[in-house]
Amino acid sequence: METPADKFMDELRNVIADAEELLRVTSDQTGPKVQEVRARAEESLRNAREHLQGAGRQLDAQVRQNPWAAVGIAAGMGLLVGVLMGPK
C-alpha cells in the first residue's frame, strides 16, 4: 500500500525528471534570457534533488529507530482514509 508520503515523493521525483528532460530538450535554445532561466532551473533542480535525498535518509532513519510508531502511523492513516472514503 502506497502512503501519501510515498505518493508525494514519487510525484516530486517525476517533476524533477520532467524538468531535467525539458532542460535537455531545450539545450539548443540560446539567448541571455534563456540561459538565465536555464541556470535558475538547474539550481532549483539541484536543490530539490538534495532535499529529496536528505528527506529520504531522514525518513529511513526515523523508521529504523521507531518501527512500531511508523506502523502505527501508517495504520492510522489507512483507517482515516478508509473512514473518509467509506459510504456516507
C-alpha positions in Angstrom: 0.0 0.0 0.0 1.4 3.3 -1.1 1.2 6.0 1.6 0.5 9.7 0.8 4.1 10.5 1.6 5.3 7.8 -0.8 2.9 9.2 -3.5 4.2 12.7 -2.9 7.8 11.6 -3.1 7.1 9.8 -6.4 5.3 12.8 -7.8 8.3 15.0 -6.8 10.7 12.6 -8.5 8.5 12.7 -11.6 8.6 16.6 -11.6 12.3 16.6 -11.3 12.7 14.0 -14.1 10.3 16.0 -16.3 12.2 19.3 -15.6 15.5 17.6 -16.4 14.1 16.3 -19.7 12.8 19.8 -20.5 16.3 21.2 -19.9 17.8 18.5 -22.2 15.3 19.1 -25.0 15.7 22.9 -24.9 19.5 22.8 -24.7 19.9 24.1 -28.2 18.0 27.3 -27.3 20.2 30.4 -27.0 19.9 33.9 -25.7 20.7 35.6 -22.5 17.2 35.2 -21.0 17.1 31.5 -21.9 20.5 31.0 -20.3 19.4 32.8 -17.2 16.2 30.7 -16.9 18.1 27.5 -17.5 20.7 28.4 -14.8 17.9 29.1 -12.3 16.1 25.9 -13.2 19.3 23.8 -12.9 19.9 25.3 -9.5 16.4 24.6 -8.4 16.6 21.0 -9.6 19.9 20.6 -7.8 18.4 21.9 -4.5 15.2 19.8 -4.9 17.3 16.6 -5.5 19.4 17.3 -2.4 16.3 18.0 -0.3 14.7 14.8 -1.6 17.7 12.7 -0.8 18.0 14.3 2.6 14.3 13.7 3.4 14.6 10.1 2.3 17.6 9.5 4.6 15.9 11.2 7.5 12.7 9.2 7.0 14.6 6.0 6.7 16.5 6.7 10.0 13.2 7.6 11.8 11.5 4.4 10.7 14.5 2.3 11.7 14.6 4.0 15.1 10.9 3.7 15.7 9.5 0.9 13.5 6.3 0.4 15.6 5.5 4.1 15.6 5.8 4.0 11.8 3.5 1.0 11.5 1.0 2.7 13.9 1.1 6.0 11.9 0.6 4.1 8.6 -2.3 2.1 10.1 -3.9 5.3 11.5 -3.6 7.0 8.1 -5.1 3.9 6.4 -8.0 3.9 8.9 -8.6 7.7 8.4 -8.6 7.4 4.6 -11.0 4.4 4.9 -13.4 6.3 7.0 -13.3 9.4 4.8 -13.8 7.3 1.6 -16.4 4.9 3.1 -20.1 5.1 2.4 -21.9 8.1 3.8 
